[in-house]
Amino acid sequence: MPAIVLIGAQWGDEGKGKATDILGSQVQWVVRYQGGNNAGHTVVLPDGQDFALHLIPSGILTPGVRNVIGNGVVVDPGVLLEELSSLEARGVDTTSLMISADAHLIMPYHVAIDKVTERFLGKAKIGTTGRGIGPAYQDKVSRVGVRVADVLDEKILHQKVEAALELKNQILVKVYNRRALDVDEVVDTVLAHGRRFVDRIADTRLLLNQALESGESVLLEGSQGTLLDVDHGTYPFVTSSNPTAGGAAVGSGIGPNKITRVIGILKAYTTRVGSGPFPTELLDAMGEHLRKAGGEVGVTTGRPRRCGWFDAVIGRYATRVNGITDFFLTKLDVLSGLERVPICVGYEIDGRRVDEMPMTQTDVHHAVPVYEEMPGWFEDLSPYRDFDELPTAARDYVHRIEELVKAPVSAIGVGPGRDQTITRDV
Ligand code: IMP
């Protein structure tokens, strides 16, 4: 088992935390390769304790696993330290966590700019998590970012912050009418934080490649989801990084040929937070039912998630752009108790039938789902552990999804607990 990628196949929040947690016990390393503390994983352990992780890889909860925040991640130092302390306070050993020297830091001005930009956009806002993710990636690409390694060199850090603030302060003060940030204050805060994680800074791409060479296995954990990818998602309503499988190689520093399995996480229905198109969204009582039954509230922001039926166009698209080898289907139990379960098999766009993801943003916004109705089931699925014993209608639903998304389902979630999972040989 060399390198495995785990990626959300919809708009994020598919239940990756549980999958990472399960796979974490089969691998030696778990790596985050993009995004930052905009992510939110809830993991429920066998003793019933649940953990919400935002930045740190879910493997931290599996003893013996080494965890890496890769070069593709943007790290808010204050959030990192808080998350470490809260894990430690609950008895979790965090010593294995290492942070790439090349990961970028989310600076206080990134968070400030994220929030004011969203306010400025008004109705056209992206609905970001307000954690400074976009502005941090903007600086990375503009080559004015501050990296984790910069906390090791105060002089360089000072120069970089000074250069960055020269422009940012103009924007904050003159465009947004906000307070200017003080260079020394920002540097001092970052250094004070940095001193507390300095021992974790490492050349993680070297470590990961050495691990792979010595036969160890690595799980690359994507955050957000395929449709939130800055290249392949519903742009501009996306995040600012590449959660899709290709981003795993870039964001961790391993060769793409080391990746032998790409697991897509698919929720048995669809959810999205933030703005942007969502063809199967249910704005009626059924949407509310899914939200309640599925506990669909954002882990990071506490925002209610928009809910809708399963969209096979998106699932198939995810298979294609990620090279998904197999799927974990989550939250199948949430669909129990429905007379009929619609699946979106294609779209109608301005009178045309379309079976694949539309090419233009305009078409995505005009897409009206074409549904196929599957018979529902009434049994509580949470006690089931064997696929063949599931109610026939639930099995048929899974089989139809496999046919439509063009990849097999190797695991099915029937409840939030780690053990409430059905695995299949595919
Ligand atoms: P940002 O990543 O904070 O810039 O937000 C950009 C978009 O991605 C917004 O629509 C967010 O709601 C969405 N987003 C970011 N992180 C997550 C996540 O972990 N799950 C689901 N949506 C997310």
Boltz pocket constraint, residues with backbone or C-beta under 6 A from the ligand:
constraints:
  - pocket:
      binder: B
      contacts: [[A, 11], [A, 12], [A, 13], [A, 38], [A, 39], [A, 40], [A, 126], [A, 127], [A, 128], [A, 129], [A, 130], [A, 131], [A, 132], [A, 133], [A, 134], [A, 223], [A, 224], [A, 225], [A, 228], [A, 237], [A, 238], [A, 239], [A, 240], [A, 273], [A, 274], [A, 275]]
      max_distance: 6.0
